[in-house]
Amino acid sequence: MEIDFRYPFFAIGFHSGWSENNSSPTMNLSLTRRKKLLLKKEKFKEIKKISLAPPFMVKDKKGSVNALSSGAGSSIIKFGEKYFKIKRNGYREEGFVKKGVPDREFSLENGLFEECDDEDAGLLSLNDALREMQVEEELKKSSFLIPQKIVALYSIKNPFDEENSVAIIQEIQTDFRADEYCSILLTNLFYDVFGKNCQIDLKKSRFKFGRYSLGKALDLFEEKYSSKFFQIGRNIGRIYKSLHLFGYTRGISNSWYGNELICEDGNIGLCDLESCFSEKEIKDKNLFEQLKKTDIMLAKTAFYESMNYFENSLASFVGVRLIEGFEEGYKINKAEKLNPEEIKKQIAKFIKIRNKIIEDD
């Protein structure tokens, strides 16, 4: 079976799969799988088209184009010989079904301002779309790895008759998220410890396991998995440090390791940049320093709380190791790319065992 990071149908993760709601992953965790979708073409007005790109398409049960979920509100499609991400094209298979989902919005007017905005079903605003393009270009100039390149921007009239909605189309080299790789590693660890005597129920968000020796499980974790989790955390910590040194914050809405991408060569890149802001733009050194601290604490919270979702001590040990790696990577500003063959080996093992212990939704 071919493993393609651009179309990771095999993966499970926290809010990098498909979810029923628009909750923050640090507030309302749900472990989800990637979901196959159908899309239909939607009317659009081209704002900017950088290269060959597919038209904007929305999720629809009667659609004719096959796709894969990417986060709660986006889709991955194959168009020609390339893969593209259509950003924010519906939360469910039937498309945009909610109006006025509360969300935060940031604006720059000689400083950084925050307010609550009742967004339309997760659709991207023109300001956010233009901001993502701007940040992408600026980070690329400083050699940050951005494996999802914007190739088109379309203005769409959304289902609620609003005009200020935009579709971003990105050509992607990967959509395999760091939280998904961690979920795969953790599932493999569980299988090594419990065998078939555990069950992950995705629909009920329930993890059930039998009696086991914490000491023996910890020994196995240290021997086979600990360094892998530590390395993931360290690489992400280094990315945060590099961003901060470059004068950028990761973003209050984006400090979550579902927004770091695992590349096929073992490097880790960034996606979802619309909430990144620079000290130069903010023009407030104290505020920028506080936002950097928030970046760090949100990232650590994401690591630990995602593992604590299982209410299992072994998973909590994993969360601690991810945080330890993050702290070292941030402190020494150094990372070492993951072993690509090992990543594919762990994915292959996961595909082989997942139906034995995971009950799909």
Buried (B, 14 or more C-beta within 10 A) or exposed (E): EEBBBBBBBBBBBBBBBBBEEBEBBBEEBBBBBBBEBBBBBBEBEEBEEEEEBBBBBBBBEEBEBEBBBBBBBBBBBBBEEBBBBBBBBBBBBEBBEBEEBEBEBBEBEEEBEEEEBEBBBBBBBBBBBBBBBBBBEBBEEEEBBBBBBBBBBBBBBBBEEBEBBBBBBBBBBBBBBBBBBBBBBBBBBBBBBBEEBBBBBBEEBEBEBEEBEEEEBBEBBEEEBBEBBBBBBBBBBBBBBBBBEBBBBBBBBBBBBBBBBBBBEBBBBBBBBBBBBBBEBBEBEEBBEEBBEBBBEBBBBBBBBBBBBBEBEBBBBBBBBBBBBBBBBBEEBEBEEBEBEEBEEBBEBBBEBBEEBBEEB
